[in-house]
């Protein structure tokens, strides 16, 4: 099995689900969160996973290849930029950024660095959403 190589930054309301899923996949290396209670909960549930309050420390880890960002929305663009500049692939929970200009610059940076940049969309593959798309595509809706 490969060595865990994913870091999750932010393990609050939605981040804790991402932590759980990446841990179940055996991919979770480190969880970064400013709240010591959240870090303690991760340490208790996943003792093999390192925790830290420092996103710069997380991004300096040469074993971290991908970063999952589930921090407060206002921090998404800054952390995504820092992760891309550290040559990490990035998954950002929505929204990617709070302004179109910030979002466009992050997309440009990912292209420039040849890194994967993905934004989470909870219902993208939900059967109801797929059916609505099919109705729109067919012209019925």
trRosetta pair geometry for C-beta under 8 A, 3 or more apart (Angstrom, degrees):
i j d omega theta_ij theta_ji phi_ij phi_ji
1 26 6.0 -50 179 143 138 150
2 5 7.0 -46 142 -9 115 115
2 26 8.0 125 64 119 74 109
2 27 7.9 19 87 -107 110 74
3 29 7.7 45 148 -92 84 114
3 63 6.4 -75 125 -162 130 119
4 26 6.4 -128 -82 157 92 57
4 27 5.4 129 -137 -178 75 24
4 28 5.5 -30 -160 73 132 28
4 29 4.0 166 119 -70 103 73
4 48 8.0 132 -6 129 150 111
4 49 7.7 -101 138 -105 167 79
4 63 7.9 56 89 146 63 117
5 27 6.5 -52 44 -166 65 80
5 29 5.8 42 -99 -32 14 132
5 63 5.9 -124 -115 158 77 72
5 64 6.1 146 -173 -131 62 31
5 65 4.2 15 159 16 124 103
5 66 6.4 76 121 20 90 84
6 22 5.0 -115 92 -163 144 137
6 27 4.5 43 5 139 123 100
6 28 5.5 -55 74 -100 101 45
6 29 6.0 151 54 9 42 89
6 64 7.2 74 -139 -145 10 79
6 65 7.4 -45 -75 57 52 77
6 66 5.0 -24 -111 75 77 99
6 67 7.6 160 -161 -91 62 24
6 68 6.3 31 179 -13 108 109
7 29 6.0 -49 -71 66 70 99
7 30 4.5 -11 -116 69 94 95
7 31 7.3 174 -161 -85 65 28
7 32 6.4 29 175 -7 110 107
7 58 4.9 135 -171 -175 154 113
7 59 7.9 -136 65 -73 161 48
7 61 7.0 130 -61 51 136 135
7 64 4.6 2 -23 -138 116 133
7 66 7.4 -180 27 93 68 50
7 67 5.0 -18 68 -113 99 72
7 68 7.0 -169 94 26 48 74
7 88 7.9 -43 36 -152 114 151
8 11 6.1 79 118 -75 121 92
8 15 6.0 138 163 -166 119 97
8 18 5.4 156 -127 112 134 113
8 19 5.1 -137 58 -82 163 76
8 22 6.3 175 -47 32 119 149
8 28 6.8 -22 -9 -132 109 105
8 30 7.7 -167 31 98 60 54
8 31 5.1 -10 64 -117 96 76
8 32 7.1 -171 93 29 49 70
8 67 7.9 149 -95 -164 24 56
8 68 4.5 -23 -109 70 71 111
8 70 6.4 -7 -173 19 97 113
9 15 7.9 -94 98 -131 32 135
9 32 4.5 -15 -114 67 72 113
9 33 7.5 157 -164 -71 46 58
9 55 5.5 47 -130 -112 133 105
9 58 6.4 156 -82 96 103 165
9 67 6.2 13 -7 -175 112 104
9 68 7.0 175 22 84 67 54
9 69 5.2 -12 63 -113 107 63
9 70 7.0 159 82 34 55 62
9 71 5.6 -31 127 -41 93 111
9 79 5.9 -160 103 -172 154 146
10 15 4.2 -152 119 -78 74 150
10 32 7.4 -3 -24 87 43 77
10 33 6.1 107 -115 -102 25 87
10 69 6.4 57 19 -171 123 50
10 70 4.0 -155 92 84 114 65
10 71 3.5 -153 -65 -71 135 56
10 72 7.4 -167 -122 -12 136 48
10 75 8.0 156 -67 78 132 131
11 15 4.0 -131 -112 120 29 117
11 16 5.1 82 178 -76 81 63
11 18 7.7 -129 -114 62 71 93
11 19 5.0 29 -126 -39 114 140
11 31 5.4 21 -46 -173 137 124
11 33 4.7 -79 26 -58 92 141
11 38 5.1 156 81 169 103 122
11 39 7.8 124 45 -77 133 48
11 41 7.9 -166 122 75 130 111
11 42 6.0 21 130 -63 173 126
11 70 7.0 73 -84 80 34 122
12 15 5.2 68 34 27 54 113
12 16 6.8 -92 112 -23 13 93
12 33 7.3 152 -43 -137 73 127
12 35 7.6 89 -82 15 90 141
12 38 6.7 -56 -81 -107 57 151
12 70 7.1 -159 40 130 79 100
12 71 8.0 90 8 -127 115 38
13 16 7.1 -89 168 15 8 103
14 17 5.8 -52 -169 29 50 113
14 18 6.8 45 141 -15 74 103
14 70 5.3 -140 93 -162 95 122
14 93 5.9 113 109 -131 143 158
15 18 5.4 -55 -152 38 43 112
15 19 6.1 48 150 -24 72 101
15 33 7.3 147 117 -88 154 120
15 68 7.9 143 -135 121 83 107
15 70 3.3 162 -85 99 88 134
15 71 7.5 48 -67 -63 139 41
15 93 7.7 -104 -73 -24 72 146
16 19 5.4 -46 -146 33 35 117
16 20 6.4 40 153 -21 64 103
16 38 7.7 -119 -78 -151 103 104
16 41 7.9 -24 -120 112 120 133
17 20 5.7 -52 -149 35 32 113
17 21 6.4 26 155 -15 65 108
18 21 5.8 -57 -144 40 31 108
18 22 6.1 23 161 -11 68 109
18 68 5.4 -168 166 145 141 146
18 70 5.5 178 19 -36 145 149
18 93 7.7 -112 -47 -62 144 116
19 22 6.3 -62 -143 42 24 102
19 23 6.1 25 158 -20 63 112
19 28 6.6 76 -156 -125 60 150
19 31 5.6 28 -118 -104 121 132
19 42 6.2 -89 -175 -116 150 111
19 46 7.3 -141 163 0 104 149
19 49 7.9 108 -165 162 101 171
20 23 5.9 -60 -147 37 25 112
20 24 6.4 26 155 -21 63 107
20 45 8.0 -48 -97 142 82 143
21 24 5.6 -52 -147 33 31 113
21 25 6.6 27 153 -15 63 106
22 25 5.6 -54 -149 39 36 112
22 27 4.9 -88 -168 74 84 99
22 28 4.1 108 119 -65 102 98
22 68 6.9 -149 -50 -2 148 153
23 26 7.6 41 178 -72 34 27
23 27 7.9 -109 -77 51 19 62
23 28 4.4 -36 -78 20 61 143
23 45 7.8 60 139 123 176 102
23 46 4.9 -98 -129 -107 144 141
23 49 6.4 -64 -104 -52 109 139
25 28 7.5 109 59 -21 87 82
28 31 7.1 10 -177 -53 117 92
28 46 6.8 -18 96 176 139 156
28 49 5.3 -17 124 -108 110 125
29 49 7.0 132 152 -137 14 76
29 50 6.7 -11 154 32 65 101
29 61 7.2 174 127 135 136 150
29 63 6.1 179 -145 114 157 110
29 64 5.8 -149 70 -90 144 80
30 49 6.7 159 -102 -177 25 82
30 50 4.6 -28 -107 75 84 96
30 51 7.0 155 -162 -93 69 27
30 52 6.4 -3 -174 12 117 107
30 58 5.5 -172 113 -127 138 93
30 61 6.4 143 -5 -3 151 168
30 64 6.5 -54 28 -82 119 123
31 39 6.9 171 100 -120 107 70
31 42 4.8 -113 62 -166 155 165
31 46 7.8 100 -13 68 132 134
31 49 5.8 45 -7 149 102 126
31 50 7.6 175 25 90 64 49
31 51 5.0 -22 69 -109 90 80
31 52 7.7 161 86 28 46 63
32 51 7.4 158 -87 -161 34 59
32 52 5.2 -24 -108 75 80 85
32 53 6.9 112 -161 -138 75 13
32 54 6.8 -93 -138 69 116 34
32 55 5.3 115 154 -88 154 62
32 57 7.8 161 -107 68 123 92
32 58 4.5 -63 -54 -53 140 148
33 38 4.5 -69 117 95 153 129
33 39 5.5 -167 62 -60 102 82
33 42 7.6 140 17 -12 129 138
33 51 7.3 -37 30 -162 89 105
33 53 6.8 -50 87 -111 38 61
34 53 5.2 74 -118 -153 46 97
35 38 4.1 69 85 8 110 110
35 39 6.8 175 92 -10 58 83
36 39 5.5 -53 -146 38 38 112
36 40 6.1 42 155 -23 69 104
36 53 7.4 -30 -75 -72 71 123
37 40 5.6 -51 -147 35 31 113
37 41 6.5 35 152 -22 63 103
38 41 5.6 -51 -150 32 34 113
38 42 6.6 34 151 -18 64 102
39 42 5.7 -54 -153 35 35 111
39 43 6.3 36 150 -21 67 106
39 51 4.1 136 -157 160 98 143
39 52 7.6 168 -124 13 134 9
39 53 7.0 -67 -54 -65 148 79
40 43 5.5 -53 -147 36 34 114
40 44 6.3 32 155 -19 66 105
41 44 5.8 -55 -148 36 30 110
41 45 6.2 16 158 -8 65 112
42 45 6.1 -66 -142 45 28 101
42 46 5.7 -36 179 42 69 104
42 49 6.2 -83 160 90 105 127
42 51 5.3 132 83 -83 127 129
43 46 7.3 -75 -116 66 15 63
43 47 6.4 50 -179 -108 59 54
43 49 7.5 -134 -98 74 47 85
43 51 5.6 -83 -60 0 95 136
44 47 7.4 5 -142 -68 15 81
46 49 4.1 21 123 10 117 121
52 57 5.3 -113 166 84 157 131
52 58 6.0 -173 67 -60 131 91
54 57 3.7 62 99 10 122 113
54 58 6.5 173 101 -14 66 82
55 58 5.2 -51 -147 36 39 118
55 59 6.2 35 157 -17 70 106
55 79 6.1 -88 -165 -125 153 105
55 82 6.9 73 137 101 119 149
56 59 5.8 -59 -145 40 32 107
56 60 6.3 32 156 -22 66 107
56 82 7.6 -86 -93 179 66 138
57 60 5.8 -57 -148 34 30 111
57 61 7.1 47 151 -40 60 92
58 61 6.0 -41 -165 3 34 115
58 64 6.5 58 172 -40 70 172
58 67 7.3 101 137 -116 116 114
59 64 7.2 -106 -121 81 28 141
59 67 7.0 -5 -97 -78 81 146
59 82 5.9 -84 -86 141 167 101
59 83 5.9 -132 -114 -102 114 59
59 86 4.1 -156 176 -51 106 172
59 88 6.6 -110 -138 -16 81 139
60 86 7.2 -103 -73 -141 39 131
61 64 4.3 73 86 -4 109 109
64 67 6.7 51 161 -70 120 82
64 88 6.3 -14 125 -113 95 126
65 88 6.5 152 168 -137 27 75
65 89 6.4 17 144 19 77 101
66 88 6.0 143 -115 -180 23 92
66 89 4.3 -29 -108 70 87 98
66 90 7.2 -175 -159 -73 70 26
66 91 6.9 36 172 -4 110 98
66 116 7.6 -19 -116 67 107 118
67 79 7.7 -141 143 155 137 100
67 83 4.2 -117 47 -136 150 140
67 88 4.7 54 -9 136 106 144
67 89 7.4 169 22 82 66 48
67 90 5.4 -14 66 -110 92 72
67 91 7.4 -167 95 33 47 67
68 90 8.0 154 -89 -159 29 51
68 91 4.7 -13 -113 69 73 107
68 92 8.0 175 -160 -81 46 30
68 93 7.9 58 175 -34 83 86
69 75 7.9 -147 -174 108 117 92
69 76 5.8 123 132 -131 135 72
69 79 5.1 147 -123 102 132 129
69 80 6.0 -87 -6 -68 161 80
69 83 7.2 -131 -54 -15 118 150
69 90 6.7 8 -9 -166 113 98
69 91 7.0 -178 21 91 71 54
69 92 4.5 -9 59 -115 116 71
69 93 6.4 -131 97 13 68 78
70 93 4.7 68 -109 -12 70 135
71 75 4.5 -54 114 78 128 129
71 76 6.7 -179 66 -72 91 59
71 79 6.1 103 27 -8 140 158
72 75 5.2 79 68 9 80 105
72 76 7.9 -120 102 -34 43 79
73 76 5.6 -25 -157 -14 44 118
73 95 5.7 51 -150 38 113 89
73 98 6.5 102 143 -72 101 98
74 98 6.4 9 -112 -40 57 140
75 78 5.6 -67 -162 47 59 110
75 79 5.5 45 149 -17 91 113
76 79 6.3 -70 -146 43 23 101
76 80 5.9 21 162 -19 65 114
76 92 5.3 91 -163 -165 109 124
76 93 7.4 -118 -107 64 124 70
76 95 6.5 175 51 87 163 63
76 96 6.2 -176 140 179 132 25
76 97 6.1 -147 94 -86 109 43
76 98 7.7 133 47 -31 109 78
77 80 5.7 -55 -140 38 28 112
77 81 6.2 31 159 -21 63 107
77 96 7.0 69 -83 143 79 64
77 97 3.9 57 -75 -113 119 96
77 98 6.9 -98 -13 11 126 75
77 99 7.9 -13 -52 37 161 79
77 102 4.3 -20 -134 167 158 127
77 103 7.2 -93 -101 -69 115 50
77 106 5.9 -125 -142 -54 81 133
78 81 5.9 -57 -152 34 27 111
78 82 6.4 24 153 -16 64 108
79 82 5.6 -53 -146 38 34 112
79 83 6.2 35 155 -20 67 106
80 83 5.8 -56 -147 37 29 111
80 84 6.3 28 156 -16 65 107
80 90 5.3 105 -142 175 81 155
80 92 5.2 -19 -84 -73 125 135
80 96 6.9 13 -38 -167 170 77
80 97 7.7 -98 38 -67 141 89
80 106 5.2 25 113 -144 128 134
80 117 7.3 69 -170 -137 118 109
81 84 5.9 -57 -148 38 28 109
81 85 6.2 27 155 -17 64 110
81 105 7.7 3 -97 117 117 104
81 106 6.0 -101 -72 -105 78 89
81 109 6.3 61 -128 59 74 171
82 85 5.7 -57 -146 40 29 111
82 86 6.3 24 153 -15 64 109
83 86 5.6 -61 -149 41 31 108
83 88 4.4 -73 179 63 87 121
83 90 4.8 118 103 -89 134 116
84 87 7.5 40 180 -78 36 23
84 88 6.8 -96 -81 56 28 70
84 90 6.0 -56 -62 -18 83 137
84 106 7.1 159 -9 -157 152 75
84 109 4.9 95 122 129 150 115
84 110 5.6 -96 -123 -83 136 66
84 113 5.4 159 177 31 92 157
84 115 5.4 -175 -134 57 83 153
84 117 7.1 -2 -88 -81 122 112
85 109 7.3 -43 -60 -178 75 132
85 113 7.6 -131 -90 -81 32 149
87 113 6.4 -155 -107 -175 64 122
87 115 6.8 -166 -151 -81 47 126
88 115 6.9 60 91 -150 31 139
89 115 5.3 -169 -98 -174 56 90
89 116 3.9 19 -146 52 112 99
89 117 7.6 -145 -162 -64 64 42
90 110 7.1 -110 39 -101 115 117
90 115 6.7 52 4 140 90 123
90 116 7.0 -178 36 96 53 67
90 117 5.2 5 66 -115 100 68
90 118 7.2 -179 100 31 58 63
91 118 4.8 -17 -112 71 74 101
91 119 7.8 161 -162 -92 57 18
91 120 6.6 68 171 -51 96 91
92 96 5.2 94 91 -117 141 63
92 117 7.5 -1 2 -168 108 82
92 118 7.3 170 25 88 66 49
92 119 5.4 -27 71 -110 90 68
92 120 6.9 -132 99 1 41 86
93 119 7.7 61 180 -164 10 65
93 120 4.5 -23 -120 36 52 134
94 119 5.7 74 -82 172 75 104
94 120 5.5 -117 -18 74 79 78
94 121 6.4 72 -44 -87 131 58
94 122 7.9 -95 18 -14 124 87
95 98 6.5 109 88 -81 135 47
95 103 7.8 -70 162 -83 99 121
95 119 7.6 -5 -160 -156 37 130
96 102 8.0 177 118 112 86 93
96 103 4.9 87 93 -121 120 97
96 106 6.2 -165 164 73 113 148
96 107 8.0 32 162 -52 156 90
96 119 4.8 -66 -64 -97 101 128
97 100 7.8 152 88 -86 118 10
97 102 3.6 -168 -175 102 145 110
97 103 4.0 -152 37 -61 121 72
97 106 6.1 174 -46 -1 127 135
98 102 6.6 33 48 43 61 145
99 102 4.6 93 61 7 89 101
99 103 6.9 -155 93 -4 47 87
100 103 5.6 -59 -149 40 33 113
100 104 6.1 32 155 -20 68 107
101 104 5.8 -55 -145 37 28 110
101 105 6.4 26 157 -18 63 107
102 105 5.9 -58 -147 37 30 108
102 106 6.4 30 155 -19 65 106
103 106 5.9 -57 -150 35 30 110
103 107 6.4 29 154 -17 65 106
104 107 5.7 -54 -148 37 33 111
104 108 6.3 34 153 -19 66 106
105 108 5.5 -51 -146 37 34 114
105 109 6.3 37 153 -22 65 104
106 109 5.6 -51 -147 35 32 112
106 110 6.5 35 153 -20 64 102
106 117 6.8 155 144 -152 95 151
107 110 5.8 -52 -150 34 31 112
107 111 6.6 31 152 -17 63 104
107 117 6.4 -161 -113 87 55 153
108 111 5.8 -55 -151 37 33 111
108 112 6.2 34 152 -21 67 108
109 112 5.5 -53 -143 37 32 114
109 113 6.1 17 160 -6 67 112
110 113 6.1 -64 -141 48 26 100
110 115 4.9 -102 -149 70 72 89
110 116 7.3 -42 -168 125 118 9
110 117 3.6 -62 -111 -24 162 130
111 114 7.3 22 -177 -75 31 42
121 124 3.9 77 101 -46 116 114
123 126 4.2 -31 -162 -4 79 130
123 128 7.8 -39 -174 66 117 98
123 129 5.1 132 145 -37 99 144
124 129 6.7 -127 -157 107 16 154
125 129 7.3 46 48 68 1 121
125 130 6.8 24 -158 -53 44 114
126 129 4.5 81 64 9 92 106
126 130 6.9 -164 87 -8 44 86
127 130 5.6 -56 -144 39 33 113
127 131 6.2 34 157 -21 67 105
128 131 5.7 -53 -147 34 30 111
128 132 6.5 31 154 -18 63 104
129 132 5.7 -52 -149 36 33 112
129 133 6.4 36 152 -20 64 105
130 133 5.7 -53 -150 35 32 113
130 134 6.5 34 151 -20 64 104
131 134 5.6 -52 -149 34 33 113
131 135 6.5 35 151 -19 65 103
132 135 5.6 -53 -150 35 34 112
132 136 6.4 32 152 -18 66 103
132 141 6.9 -80 -158 77 67 163
133 136 5.7 -54 -148 37 33 110
133 137 6.1 32 154 -19 67 108
134 137 5.6 -54 -142 40 30 112
134 138 6.2 24 159 -16 65 109
135 138 6.0 -59 -143 40 27 106
135 140 4.7 -86 -159 74 77 106
135 141 3.8 44 137 2 111 123
136 139 7.9 41 176 -68 30 24
136 140 8.0 -84 -62 55 18 69
136 141 5.2 -60 -75 77 56 101
138 141 7.9 62 61 15 87 77
